[in-house]
Amino acid sequence: MHPCAQCAGLGPTCCERSEVLVTRGDIGRIETHVGRNGFWERKRVGDQSILDQPDDLRFVQWGFDEQGARRVLKRRENGACTFLSVHGCTLPGHVRPLICRLYPFRYTEGGLDGSDAHCPTELVPPGRTILQVLDVRRVEAETWHRQLYHELQTEWQQHAHRDDL
């Protein structure tokens, strides 16, 4: 059984407790795969402290609008991501939002910062790391990181240019 499925038995997963930011690129990749739209919404963040990230000012500048809203995947009534099933994410890895692909890494615009402590350590066998258990390779994560910030910056620049017209 995949560690994410095991994690789901221990309590709320990242797919249930986090709002997933999606770029326009993410939306296009997901729409192409699932053959539909309407799986995302523009939503103002509940915890406004997320907008105070002095170590990653560009993420806030590029990822949120002037009212503190951003595009996120819709959630079900129980709080779970719209693509979460009892077997895990229904999207293949290459289609998932870049934010999801980067998990469990912490990161800023400057790069990857290490792995997140939210994953339950009891699912990690002695001598292994959560990155090994999840089969997340740093080189792939670095590529996804660059792609995430590139897509956010491109969208922001296009939006700023339209405002100048």
N, C-alpha and C positions, 0 to 999 in steps of 0.2 A: 504494500500500500504506500502511495506517495506521501511524503512527510506533510504536505499541505492538507491532505485528507485526514491524516492523523491529528494535525493541529486543530482541525474543525471540531474534533471530538473533545478538545480540551477547553473550548470557549470561543468567543468571537475571534474570527480571523482578520487579517488585514483587509480581506475582501468584504468584511462586514462592518469594520470600524472606520475605514478610511474613505474619503471621497477621492475619486480618481480623476485627476485632471487629464483632459484629452486635447491634443493639438489637432489642427485641421488635417494634418497628415494621418494621425491616428484614426480620425473619423473616416477618412477616405479608405484606409486599409480595411477597417472593420466593415464599412458599407459594402465594399467589394466582396468581402468574404461571406457576410450574412445575407446579402441581397436586400437589405432594407435600411431605413434610417429611423430616426426618432428614438434612439437609444441613449441620447445625451441631452443635457439641458444646461442652460446658463444659470448658475446659482451663486448667491452671495454666501461666503463662508460664515459659518456660525461662530467660530472662534477667531475673532479679528486679530488676535495676537500673532496669527500666522503671517500677517502682513508686515510684521516687525521682525525682519530677518536681516540684521546688519551684516551677516556673513554671506548673504546671497541676495543682494539688492536687485540684481537683474532678473532673478526668478520671479520676484514680486512685480517688478516693473513690466516684464514681458508676459507673465502668466495671469495677471488680474487686470480688470478694467478699473476705471476711476471710482466705481462704487464698491470695489472689493469683490466683484463677482468673477467667475471663470467658468469655462466649459467643463462639465464633469459627466461621468457615466451616471445614468439614472439608477436609482436604487428601488428595490422592492419594499413593500410595507414592512417587512421584517428587518430592513436595513441592509440587506445583502445586495451586492452588485448585481445588476441585471443579467450578467453573464456567468454568475456562480451557480453551479449545480451541485448535487450531492457528491459528484465525482471530481469536483474542482472546477476550474475555469473551462468554459466551453469553447473558448477561442484558442487556436493553436499559438504557440509561442511567437511566431513571426508576425502575427496579426495583433497581438495584445498591445494595449497602450504602452508607450515607452516607459511611463512611470512604473507600470507593473513589471515590465521586463527588468528594470533596474533593482527591484526589490530582491533581496533585503539590504542592498547598499544604501548608506547615507551618502549624500553628495551635495555639492554646491557648484556654482559655475566653474570654480577652479578645478574640480575633478571629484573622483570617488574618494570617500572619506573612511571607508571601513564598512563592516556589516552591522545591521541593525540588531538591537537587543530584544526586539519584540518577538522574534521567533523563540518558541519554547526550547530551552536548552536540554530538556529531558528527551527530546527527539533526536539529539545529536549523539551518536555513539562516541565513546572515548577515543581520542586520537584523531577525530575528524572535526571539520568546521561546518557551520550551517551552509556555507557556500559550496562545499564539497557534497553535502547531503542533497542540496537542491540542484546540483550540477550547473551552477552559475559560474561561468568563466569570466575572469576579470577583463580579458581582452575584448570579449563581446560586450560586456557592460560598459567599457570605455567607448566603444562605438555607439551604443545606444545613448550614452550620456551626451556625446557630441551631437548626435542627431536630435535629441530632445532640445538642447539649447539652441541649435541652429533653427529648428522649426519654430520655437517660441520667438526667437529674435526676428526671423523672417516675417512672421505674422504681425509682430509689433511694428516693424518698419513699414509694412504694407498699410496697416491701420493708420499710422502716423502720417504717411504720405497722402492718404485719402483725406485726412483732416486738413491738410495744407491746401487742397484744391479749392 
